């Protein structure tokens, strides 16, 4: 069968992503290709689905230019306008403005100075364009260290984002709720990474300890509220953290999220069906 769907990764991935290994046997219409492989003829595919393109954070301008070229010759999923918006976490400001409870975040662009109070206490400093915990640093009562990390990010031309560290994650973990074609599929619980020390077996993203879980009613309510404001997306991952006031949004993953297909029975089949439906 000639592949009609491109499942997009990067030439820098040493092995296929776990999601892709689970997905592809159920989706014979698809094949794995790399966004940064100049030999690929993208117009040969009816649908091009972003999956493990995790080196894009180091090549954002090139990646967005590639996505624009692909969109001109075939269908890109998720779509170009979503990718442009979602690859910079300043989208959190938009969501907060729509009434979505989010982790309080201060964004500091190159040339700007972080408010002194944002550097105090137990915080996380990371780039606004990043994936897999790249560039994220947890600091506690170390304003000088936090300021230095902001300066380091600025030196690389990156906008820094500063968030309070919500310590409940150390015991409760982070909840990821996965939606396929707008319908809830499954949830995963991720253990805290920054407070436990990180490993990088692929070199592209921090290794995560993930297991299947049942989302709480409050988590489902918030995630459903977020998803209700989105249309036409093949996959959505809503990452939530616990807080004293209930769950809050940490990230809304619409570009290249792990879907944790291995933690829920039938998830690979559901993802394959959702992606196959894009051909209709």
Secondary structure as GFF3:
##gff-version 3
##sequence-region A 1 280
A	DSSP	beta_strand	5	9	.	.	.	ID=ss1
A	DSSP	alpha_helix	18	24	.	.	.	ID=ss2
A	DSSP	beta_strand	30	34	.	.	.	ID=ss3
A	DSSP	three_ten_helix	42	44	.	.	.	ID=ss4
A	DSSP	beta_strand	47	50	.	.	.	ID=ss5
A	DSSP	three_ten_helix	56	58	.	.	.	ID=ss6
A	DSSP	alpha_helix	60	73	.	.	.	ID=ss7
A	DSSP	beta_strand	75	77	.	.	.	ID=ss8
A	DSSP	alpha_helix	80	86	.	.	.	ID=ss9
A	DSSP	alpha_helix	91	97	.	.	.	ID=ss10
A	DSSP	beta_strand	105	108	.	.	.	ID=ss11
A	DSSP	three_ten_helix	116	119	.	.	.	ID=ss12
A	DSSP	beta_strand	122	127	.	.	.	ID=ss13
A	DSSP	beta_strand	137	140	.	.	.	ID=ss14
A	DSSP	alpha_helix	143	155	.	.	.	ID=ss15
A	DSSP	beta_strand	160	164	.	.	.	ID=ss16
A	DSSP	alpha_helix	169	172	.	.	.	ID=ss17
A	DSSP	beta_strand	174	180	.	.	.	ID=ss18
A	DSSP	beta_strand	183	190	.	.	.	ID=ss19
A	DSSP	beta_strand	210	213	.	.	.	ID=ss20
A	DSSP	alpha_helix	217	228	.	.	.	ID=ss21
A	DSSP	beta_strand	235	241	.	.	.	ID=ss22
A	DSSP	beta_strand	248	253	.	.	.	ID=ss23
A	DSSP	three_ten_helix	261	263	.	.	.	ID=ss24
A	DSSP	alpha_helix	267	276	.	.	.	ID=ss25
A	DSSP	three_ten_helix	277	279	.	.	.	ID=ss26
###
